[in-house]
Amino acid sequence: MAWRGWAQRGWGCGQAWTLPVCGGSYEELTAALAPSRLLRRRFNFFIQQKCGFRKAPRKVEPRRSDTSSEAYKRSALIPPVEETAFYPSPYPIRTLVKPLFFTVGFTGCAFGSAAIWQYESLKSKVQSYFDGIKADWLDSIRPQKEGDFRKEINKWWNNLSDGQRTVTGIIAANVFVFCLWRVPSLQRTMIRYFTSNPASKVLCSPMLLSTFSHFSLFHMAANMYVLWSFSSSIVNILGQEQFMAVYLSAGVISNFVSYVCKVATGRYGPSLGASGAIMTVLAAVCTKIPEGRLAIIFLPMFTFTAGNALKAIIAMDTAGMILGWKFFDHAAHLGGALFGIWYITYGHELIWKNREPLVKIWHEMRTNSPKKGGGSK
């Protein structure tokens, strides 16, 4: 045992050794260093632990998203997801099946709900007219309060256009989700459900929820400013109900185009923001009013036509998608813009003007439904 321990120290540390001067003979040393199975195992264990000639086997980990690359680290628009693992499918095309069905189904439900919403709005306007007359009469005989905060809010609200009142709720939802990003305990939940990524385990719901999600304050402010600026024009063109259907559908459709581009190129990564839906709004207005004059917020002295602005935006996003620019999701921008052009040119005639059968079915259901306190004949 004394020889074995001495040999371990010599071989284990890689030092040169000679026979020590002691009472053992050369035969005893040879017998002690015989390559027995037990000695070989102890040598292996000793070498692995002491000198590190062999590396421990690495644990197989799921593939991480491309967001850990330098391109995403430099972008302040994307949340820090370096520690989040994503799971790209070995069959990428199959990952698009569920998002495709979700896109088609959600778009149909959005326009169907908008048609029913318009029917109910028109039906309630008659009652609202008489209620308004009664309210005006009561206000004329009721003493008015000076400096009433609620009255000032109502006055400000009534001075807004129909489009501005419509997008106020959208802006409020975006601000609320932006505040949720600031809660540390919700980071994993926000990354899973409020960023769209075809390599994520959750594919469908983020296609809608990410439309209301912004991690950067500048990103949210810029998007909401553009939405507010074009709100009056787009609502005057489409109406409140149709606009909401187009906006929500555009968010899902633009994310689906982003999914297709990421799967085709293999450049996976999270996307978030209302840019795709807002590009649909911008493209729809520019297509409907191509001679309108636009200007950049920071450079109001330079103006250009809406048609030329749309061409420049499409060209830039096409180049960004082909060249792989990662600061913006150019595929989602391009998908939103193309959907806006298509809807104004063809979609309005194909979808919205053919809503009459659904409205008739809903009208019959409302008319034939039994009223409270009444029995069937």
C-alpha positions in Angstrom: 0.0 0.0 0.0 2.9 2.3 0.6 4.2 1.8 -2.9 0.8 2.2 -4.4 0.2 5.5 -2.7 3.7 6.7 -3.7 3.0 5.7 -7.4 -0.3 7.6 -7.4 1.4 10.8 -6.3 4.1 10.4 -9.0 1.8 9.5 -11.9 -1.1 11.7 -10.9 0.9 14.9 -10.9 3.1 14.1 -13.9 6.3 14.3 -11.9 9.5 12.3 -12.7 10.3 9.7 -10.0 13.1 7.4 -9.0 13.4 4.5 -6.7 13.5 5.7 -3.1 16.0 4.5 -0.7 13.9 2.3 1.6 13.7 -1.3 2.9 11.7 -2.7 -0.1 13.3 -4.6 -3.0 12.9 -4.2 -6.7 10.6 -7.3 -6.9 8.3 -5.8 -4.2 8.0 -2.6 -6.2 7.2 -4.5 -9.4 4.5 -6.5 -7.6 3.1 -3.4 -6.1 2.8 -1.6 -9.5 1.2 -4.6 -11.2 -1.7 -3.4 -13.5 -4.6 -4.9 -11.6 -8.1 -4.0 -12.3 -8.6 -2.3 -9.0 -5.4 -0.2 -9.4 -6.4 0.8 -12.9 -9.8 2.1 -11.6 -8.2 4.1 -8.9 -5.7 5.6 -11.3 -8.5 6.6 -13.6 -10.5 8.1 -10.8 -7.4 9.9 -9.4 -6.4 11.3 -12.8 -9.9 12.6 -13.6 -10.3 14.4 -10.4 -6.8 15.6 -9.8 -5.3 16.5 -13.1 -8.4 17.0 -15.3 -7.1 15.1 -18.4 -10.7 14.0 -19.1 -13.6 16.4 -19.2 -16.9 15.5 -17.7 -19.7 14.8 -20.2 -21.7 18.0 -21.0 -25.4 18.0 -20.4 -27.5 18.3 -23.5 -29.4 21.5 -23.4 -32.3 22.8 -25.6 -31.3 25.2 -28.3 -31.4 28.8 -27.3 -32.9 31.5 -29.4 -30.9 33.8 -31.7 -31.7 36.6 -29.3 -28.4 35.9 -27.5 -26.5 37.2 -30.5 -25.0 40.6 -30.6 -27.6 42.0 -33.0 -30.4 41.4 -30.5 -28.3 42.5 -27.5 -27.8 45.9 -29.1 -31.5 46.4 -29.7 -33.3 48.2 -26.9 -36.7 47.2 -28.4 -36.3 43.5 -27.4 -36.6 42.3 -23.8 -33.5 40.5 -22.3 -34.2 36.9 -23.1 -30.7 35.4 -23.0 -31.7 33.1 -20.2 -34.8 31.8 -21.9 -34.6 28.5 -23.8 -36.6 28.0 -27.0 -37.3 24.7 -28.7 -37.2 24.8 -32.5 -39.1 21.9 -34.0 -37.1 19.3 -36.0 -39.9 19.7 -38.6 -40.1 23.5 -39.0 -43.0 23.5 -41.5 -45.3 21.7 -39.0 -44.9 24.6 -36.6 -46.8 26.8 -39.0 -49.9 24.6 -39.1 -51.5 25.8 -35.9 -50.6 29.5 -36.5 -52.2 29.2 -39.9 -55.5 27.8 -38.6 -55.4 30.4 -35.8 -54.9 33.2 -38.2 -57.8 32.2 -40.5 -60.1 31.4 -37.6 -59.3 34.6 -35.6 -59.7 36.8 -38.7 -63.1 35.3 -39.4 -64.3 35.7 -35.8 -63.0 39.3 -35.8 -64.9 40.4 -38.8 -68.0 38.4 -37.8 -68.0 40.1 -34.3 -67.5 43.5 -36.0 -70.6 42.9 -38.1 -72.7 42.0 -35.1 -71.2 44.9 -33.2 -72.3 47.3 -36.0 -75.8 45.8 -36.0 -76.1 46.3 -32.2 -74.7 49.9 -32.5 -77.2 50.9 -35.1 -80.0 49.3 -33.1 -79.1 51.2 -30.0 -78.8 54.6 -31.7 -82.5 55.1 -31.8 -82.8 54.6 -28.1 -79.8 56.7 -27.4 -81.3 59.5 -29.4 -84.3 59.7 -27.0 -82.1 59.2 -24.0 -80.0 62.1 -25.1 -83.0 64.4 -25.5 -84.1 63.5 -21.9 -80.6 64.0 -20.6 -80.3 67.5 -22.2 -83.7 68.5 -20.6 -82.5 67.3 -17.2 -79.2 69.2 -17.5 -81.1 72.4 -18.4 -83.1 72.3 -15.1 -80.3 70.9 -12.9 -77.9 73.3 -11.3 -74.5 73.1 -12.8 -71.4 72.5 -10.7 -68.4 74.9 -11.2 -65.0 73.3 -11.8 -66.4 69.7 -11.9 -63.5 67.5 -12.9 -65.8 64.9 -14.4 -67.4 67.5 -16.6 -64.0 68.6 -17.9 -63.2 65.0 -18.8 -66.5 64.6 -20.6 -65.9 67.8 -22.5 -62.4 66.6 -23.6 -63.8 63.2 -24.6 -66.6 64.7 -26.6 -64.2 67.0 -28.5 -62.2 63.9 -29.7 -63.0 62.5 -33.2 -64.5 59.1 -33.6 -61.1 57.7 -34.6 -59.3 59.2 -31.6 -62.0 57.8 -29.2 -61.6 54.4 -30.8 -57.9 54.1 -30.4 -57.9 55.5 -26.9 -58.7 52.0 -25.6 -55.9 50.5 -27.7 -53.4 52.9 -26.3 -54.5 52.3 -22.8 -54.1 48.5 -23.3 -50.6 49.1 -24.6 -49.6 51.3 -21.6 -51.0 48.6 -19.2 -48.9 45.8 -20.8 -45.8 48.1 -20.9 -46.2 48.5 -17.1 -46.4 44.7 -16.7 -43.0 44.4 -18.3 -41.6 46.5 -15.4 -42.6 43.8 -12.9 -39.6 41.4 -12.4 -41.7 38.5 -11.2 -43.7 38.5 -14.5 -40.8 38.5 -16.9 -41.1 34.8 -17.8 -44.8 35.0 -18.3 -44.4 38.1 -20.5 -41.7 36.5 -22.6 -43.8 33.4 -23.1 -47.2 35.0 -23.9 -46.4 38.6 -25.0 -43.6 37.9 -27.5 -44.2 35.9 -30.7 -41.6 33.3 -31.7 -42.1 30.2 -33.8 -39.5 28.4 -31.6 -41.5 29.0 -28.4 -43.8 26.3 -26.9 -46.8 28.8 -27.1 -47.5 29.8 -30.7 -51.0 31.1 -31.1 -52.0 33.4 -28.3 -48.7 35.5 -28.6 -49.7 36.3 -32.1 -52.4 38.6 -30.7 -51.0 39.5 -27.3 -47.7 40.7 -28.7 -49.6 43.3 -30.7 -50.2 45.1 -27.5 -46.7 44.5 -26.0 -43.8 47.0 -25.9 -40.7 46.6 -23.9 -39.2 50.0 -24.9 -40.8 53.3 -24.0 -39.6 54.9 -27.2 -41.0 52.0 -29.2 -44.4 52.3 -27.6 -44.5 56.1 -27.9 -43.6 56.1 -31.6 -46.2 53.4 -32.5 -48.9 55.1 -30.5 -48.2 58.5 -32.0 -48.5 57.1 -35.5 -51.7 55.3 -34.6 -53.2 58.4 -33.0 -52.2 60.5 -36.1 -53.9 58.1 -38.6 -56.9 57.2 -36.4 -59.3 59.8 -37.7 -58.6 59.0 -41.3 -58.8 55.3 -41.0 -62.0 55.3 -39.0 -63.6 57.7 -41.4 -62.7 55.3 -44.2 -63.7 52.0 -42.5 -65.9 52.9 -39.6 -65.3 52.1 -35.9 -66.3 48.4 -36.1 -64.6 47.5 -39.3 -61.4 49.3 -38.2 -61.2 47.2 -35.0 -61.6 44.0 -37.0 -58.9 45.1 -39.5 -56.5 46.2 -36.7 -56.8 43.0 -34.7 -56.6 40.8 -37.8 -53.6 42.7 -39.0 -51.7 42.1 -35.8 -52.2 38.3 -36.2 -51.6 38.2 -39.9 -48.3 40.2 -39.6 -47.1 37.9 -36.9 -47.9 34.9 -39.1 -45.8 36.4 -41.9 -43.0 36.9 -39.4 -43.3 33.2 -38.4 -43.0 32.1 -42.0 -39.9 34.3 -42.6 -38.2 33.0 -39.4 -38.9 29.4 -40.2 -37.7 29.8 -43.8 -34.5 31.5 -42.8 -33.9 29.7 -39.5 -33.3 33.1 -37.8 -35.5 32.5 -34.7 -36.1 35.3 -32.2 -38.9 37.0 -30.2 -40.9 39.8 -31.7 -43.3 42.2 -30.1 -45.0 45.5 -30.8 -47.9 47.0 -32.7 -45.9 47.9 -35.7 -47.4 45.2 -38.0 -51.0 46.3 -37.3 -50.0 50.0 -37.5 -48.4 49.4 -40.9 -51.7 48.0 -42.0 -53.4 51.2 -40.9 -50.8 53.4 -42.6 -50.8 51.4 -45.8 -54.6 51.5 -46.0 -54.7 55.3 -45.6 -51.9 55.8 -48.1 -53.6 53.5 -50.6 -57.0 55.2 -50.2 -55.5 58.8 -50.2 -52.2 58.5 -52.2 -52.0 62.3 -52.8 -52.2 63.2 -49.1 -49.2 65.0 -47.7 -47.2 63.5 -44.9 -44.3 64.8 -42.9 -41.8 63.3 -40.4 -42.4 64.4 -36.8 -38.8 65.7 -36.2 -38.5 67.2 -39.7 -41.9 68.9 -40.4 -40.4 71.1 -43.1 -40.0 68.1 -45.5 -43.3 66.8 -46.9 -44.0 64.0 -49.3 -47.0 62.3 -50.7 -48.6 59.3 -49.0 -48.1 57.1 -52.1 -44.3 57.8 -52.2 -44.0 57.2 -48.4 -45.7 53.8 -48.8 -43.4 52.8 -51.6 -40.3 53.8 -49.6 -41.5 51.9 -46.5 -42.2 48.7 -48.5 -38.8 49.0 -50.2 -37.0 49.4 -46.9 -38.7 46.5 -45.2 -38.2 44.2 -48.2 -34.5 45.0 -48.2 -34.4 44.4 -44.4 -36.1 41.1 -44.7 -33.8 39.9 -47.5 -30.6 41.1 -45.9 -31.5 39.9 -42.4 -31.6 43.2 -40.5 -32.5 42.4 -37.0 -33.3 45.7 -35.3 -36.9 45.6 -36.6 -39.1 42.7 -37.6 -39.2 43.7 -41.2 -41.2 40.6 -42.3 -44.0 41.6 -39.9 -43.9 45.2 -41.2 -44.1 44.1 -44.8 -46.9 41.6 -44.1 -48.9 44.3 -42.4 -48.4 46.8 -45.2 -49.4 44.2 -47.9 -52.5 43.3 -45.9 -53.5 46.9 -45.7 -53.1 47.4 -49.4 -55.0 44.2 -50.2 -57.9 45.0 -47.9 -58.5 48.5 -49.3 -58.2 47.2 -52.8 -60.0 43.9 -52.6 -60.8 42.8 -49.1 -63.5 45.4 -48.3 -65.5 44.2 -51.3 -64.9 40.5 -50.5 -65.3 40.5 -46.8 -67.2 43.4 -45.4 -69.8 43.9 -48.1 -70.7 40.2 -47.8 -71.6 40.3 -44.1 -75.3 40.6 -44.8 -76.1 36.8 -44.4 -74.5 36.8 -41.0 -76.3 39.9 -39.9 -79.7 38.4 -41.0 -79.0 35.3 -39.0 -78.2 37.4 -35.9 -81.3 39.6 -36.5 -83.5 36.5 -36.6 -82.0 35.1 -33.5 -82.6 38.4 -31.7 -86.1 38.8 -33.0 -87.2 35.2 -32.3 -85.6 34.9 -28.9 -88.3 34.7 -26.1 -88.6 37.9 -24.0 -88.5 38.0 -20.3 -91.9 37.2 -18.7 -93.3 35.9 -22.0 -94.2 32.4 -23.0 -94.1 30.7 -26.3 -97.3 30.6 -28.3 
